């Protein structure tokens, strides 16, 4: 190992378009199981499926209809 490295001529990874951020969210067990079953059928990780679904909601500008019982 060198004591110091020269990164003055380094470049960013050209294949990394949009890095993902790690977040912690709480999901119902049924929701996780649903996406895990879909993941097993499709061969995609369940985290990626959840991300794809949420990205689709953003692209379609879907709005959640909440009707709170009073």
N, C-alpha and C positions, 0 to 999 in steps of 0.2 A: 504494500500500500504506500502510496505517496503521501507526503505530508500535506501537499496542496495540489489541486487540479486546476487547469486552465479551461474555463468554460466561455472564454471571450468569443470563440467562433462557433459556439453551439447554436443549433436551430431548434425550434419547437417541432414536435411530432406532426408531420403534415397529414397523417392519417387520422388524427384525433380532431374531429370536427367540433363537437359540443361535449365537453366532459360532463359526466353526471355527478350530482351531489348526493351524498348519503344523508338520508333523513330517517327519523324514527317515527312511525305512526302506529296507532293501535287499531287492529282490525278484528272483527268477529271471527271466531274459529270457523264458522260456516263459510265465510267469504274466502278465507285462506284455503280451505279444502276445495272449494269450487275452482279456484284458479290453479291449484295443484293438480286437480283432475284434468283440467284443460291442458295444462303443461305436459302431463303424461301422454295425452293424445297427440299433441302437436310437436313435441320434442323441443319446446322452448321453456326456459326457466319461468317459474311462476312470477318472479319479480319482473321479468321482462314483459310478460303478458299484462300484468297490472299497469306497467308503464305505457305499453301500447294502448291499452284501453283508456287510460287517462289522457294520453296524447290525442286520441281520437275525439274525446269529449272536448278538449281545448280547440281542436281544428274545426269541429262542428259548432262550437260556441254553445254547447248544451247547457241548459240552466236546470238546476235541481228544483223541483216543485215541492215545497215543504208546506204541509197543512197541519199546523199545530192545533191539537185539540184543546179547546179552552174550557 
